[in-house]
Amino acid sequence: MTAIIGAGVMGETLLSGLVRAGRRPDELVVGEKRPERAEELTARYGVAVVDNVDAARRADTVALVVKPQDMAAVLEQVAPELRPGQLVVSLAAGITTAYVEERVPAGVAVVRVMPNTPALVDQGMHAVSGGRHATAEHLDEVEALLSATGKVVRIPEAQQDAVTAISGSGPAYVFFVVESMIEAGVHLGLPRATATELVVQTLVGSAAMLRETGTHPTVLREQVTSPAGTTAAALRELEIHKVRAAFLAAMEAARDRSRALGA
């Protein structure tokens, strides 16, 4: 039995992915305190929706899909119900395995996960790290759980804050760039619908080229950039405005915030 505690966007994403992957509803339980949300999830997925304590009591694997600032309160609720041999999976940014281990009974295995929102369309990127009591079998279990909604990579926990800055927050950077390109298209005289279609398909196609060709992005960029051409003129402006440096600064800020949340 797998419990998903926290029925927000990411919690429901995990739930729906598991159901689509063939997990039976009677093998899943959701912890959610809002009655209207509980009714919605039961009607949509056929799963039992109970309070957090009952969910933790029933499950062998407990996925904590809550905000970092709510983690302490949730752990205080469920810890008395946890027992050695159970697996706790934390999907909260910045929360370390040590933080969780200090608040659960000895012998409970803990695995930390940094997911991202493209899991909504089964294109997520999940980075997992095991705590002190997590075995290879526990990591296999978590990988099987998450692979329903995207790709999974195992990393040392020391790298989790950097992963949070890259793939955890990364979709927001991409959406910001897309938004900016669409606005530029409108400024240049295109209808908004046309600008949106052009930008989104350019993004999808470019991502597919990166994945399918395996070619370094620098090479792909150079292939588009003719000497003294339109792309060269555009890239020169991006360099003048220090866009590359701005991305580095933004990701450093995200990493630092992830560290602060864990502290």
Helices and strands as residue ranges (DSSP letters): E 2-5, H 9-20, G 25-27, E 28-31, H 35-45, E 48-50, H 52-58, E 61-64, G 68-70, H 71-78, G 79-81, E 87-90, H 97-101, E 109-114, G 117-121, E 124-130, H 136-146, G 147-149, E 150-154, G 157-159, H 160-163, I 164-168, H 170-187, H 192-213, H 217-224, H 230-240, H 243-262
